[in-house]
Amino acid sequence: MNKVHFIFGVHNHQPIGNFDFVFEKAYQQSYLPFLEAMERHPAVRWNLHATGILWEWLESHHADYVERVAEQVRQGRLEILTGGYYEPILAALPEADQAGQIQKLTRALRQRLKTRARGMWLAERVWEPHLAKVLHENGVEYTLVDDAHFLAAGLSPEELCGSYLTEEQGHPLRLLPIRQDLRYAIPFKDPGETLNLLRRFETPSGHRALVMFDDGEKFGLWPDTYEHVYRDGWLEKFLTVLESNGDWITTARISDYLAQTAPLGRVYLPTASYDEMSRWTLPAEAQKALSQAQQALSAAEPEGAGAARRFLRGGFWRNFLTKYEESNNLHKKMLHVAAKVHRAAELPGDAALKPAKTQKMLDALWAGQCNCAYWHGVFGGLYLPHLRQALYRELLNAESLASQALGEKGIRVCEEDFDKDGRDEILIEAPAQNIYIAPHAGGSLFEWDLKKEGVNLLNVLTRRQEAYHQQLEERASMTPSPPAMGGVRTIHDAVRVKEAALEKRLFVDWYRRASLLDHFFHPNTRLDDFFRCQYGEQGDFIKTDYQADIVKGQHPQVRLSRTGTVWTAEQKNAISIEKTLSLVGEKGWQVIYRIQNAHGPACEVWFGCEMAFAFSSTEAPDPAEHSQQRQWARRDPAFGLALKVQFDLPTDLWEFPLQTVSLSEEGFERTYQGTVLVAHVPVALSAGQALVRSWRVEAAG
């Protein structure tokens, strides 16, 4: 009888910073019922990866689950895979952290589950060729990537039925392709479709294998899947079908299959991730262009759909670091902290840290490398502020531990290319806080870290056009389509909206939201215009270069200056802005503005300074105006701090919530990213005259 191997596995993960109730919901609706189903079908061999984050939570909340998994391992039914402990994008890390993260999870699995993990789950299947050496040197014999990787290397779908061998500098690694057709069929289509696909690859030797290894959360946690998979019995039916066809379908642990079969050949894969990720990394217009090209190729010839997948693809994961400044900011903060941590970890002699302290510091750094908040696709990711803030909390903890070990004291000011764009930023680092300044981006303040609280108070997100916004706009004028076969859609197909009329809130910012941005408003600008970022800018001080001068000493200052142009209805003037920034107290800073009519006749202009603060939630859901205020204050109980802005003179203020409209697995949603505060004043200047204003921004516990 002809036979075929079927390799079935799930990857379970919850990110650093996710709410405990989300962990519990995932456990009750996905992880536990899935395990219970597998226990009822002992003839089915399967494979499991869970991240170190999740293993820790399970051990502390549901230790019996971990023991039941260990029992399946002892019975030889289940293979456990290692990976990066905190689920990082491995290629984006320093080499030492790549090795450290893998080794940490491998050790934990050996200690708790008494198993040697031979294979590794590669987070988001982000593959770069050099990883073969990294994985092999850390005891990994195989990993799984998507069929898209192999198609991009020129292989056909018919060839993706087993393992291949790659190498880097002679270090070998087995690779298995995860098939997209199976990912989209399981658990959304009738099990018979999986049987039909497997039938196409059966042979007398049975050496071929088809792989379906995907998110465990799709079995119960994704929208509508709990009812479909468990209540309506999809998983029970699927496992029963596999068992009843056991005479020709061999369900296998991956290592067993690899031990019994030779590689189908040698392969060298390009940088890639799964097909959807290659689209998500592109800017909105590029995504649309790619979709149009794929549709055109698919329509041009009968085999066009397959050709489109093989030869038309988007970018790769690192493109997120150019698509989103905030993602790059987080990544470069991680690299900045990693450099300190590794310097501290390698201190020699009497200065060397004890192993426990070194591990605590490394664990904080590695937790800050959890991938989810560094990117965005159909999952919330970068758009979820609590996930971004959780990574800053871990990184700031690691930074504080490293600074203590290195003996860093006082206030340090340095100029370096922090964001790696070829231009220097200015970093002011003190024991209790950091402030980072970008002279070339309007002299803006883009990061303000409170180390003890573990908060970056400028961790906001700019409102951008996303390719999927078109779906939201189209949905507003369309009749809902019928449900997919089986009554449930994948998250890639379904269009859900969590709030009515979200299409009316698709505002796009033309500059990165930060603090100390200098505006000159058109006289008829209203708060609502600025809130929508649809207003008249009469100056050229946004997104432009400022001259930076550092005054060093016990109380250093950074002086940022620029002479630009302000246009009014009657004339244009050369206006000079000089803003001097310094730290005040343990957790605060002060700015002194000097605005001068450097050249031109007397003028009347409307100046505004924009600041953006990343609170945990909004107090004012609507834009608000405050007249002639000497102080603006806001308390954030979740962060355990209060923020106060004090002005030297009564000042008019605009305040509004910065909210994005994004797509997550639950559907389109509006997310609060922070609060924008604009101090604005009318300025009347005769030729050569200057106005001086100042304010202080302080946080208290």
Secondary structure, 3 states (H helix, E strand, C coil): CCEEEEEEEEEECCCCCCCHHHHHHHHHHHHHHHHHHHHCCCCCCEEEEECHHHHHHHHHHCHHHHHHHHHHHHCCCEEECECCCCCECHHHCCHHHHHHHHHHHHHHHHHHHCCCCCEECCHHHCECCCHHHHHHHCCCCEEEEEHHHHHHCCCCHHHCCCCEEEEECCEEEEEEEECHHHHHHCCCCCHHHHHHHHHCCCECCCCCEEEEEEEHHHCCCCCCHHHHHHHCCHHHHHHHHHHHCCCCEEECCHHHHHHHCCCCCECCCCCECCHHHHHHCCCHHHHHHHHHHHHHHHHHCCCHHHHHHHHCCCCCHHHHHHHCHHHHHHHHHHHHHHHHHHHHHCCCHHHCCCHHHHHHHHHHHHHCCEHHHHCCCCCCHHHCHHHHHHHHHHHHHHHHHHHHHHCCCCCEEEEECCCCCCCCEEEEECCCEEEEEECCCCCEEEEEEECCCCEECCCCCCCCCCCCHHHHHHHCCCCCCCCCHHHCCCCCCCCCECCCCHHHHCCCCCCCCCECEEEEECCCCCHHHHHCCCCCECECCCCCCCEEEEECCCCCEEEEEEEEEEECCCCEEEEEEEEEEEECCCCEEEEEEEEEEEECCCEEEEEEEEEEECCCCCCCCCCEEEEEEEEEEEEECCCCEEEEEEEEEEEEEEEEEEEEEEEECCEEEEEEEEEEEEEEEEEEECCCCEEEEEEEEEEEC
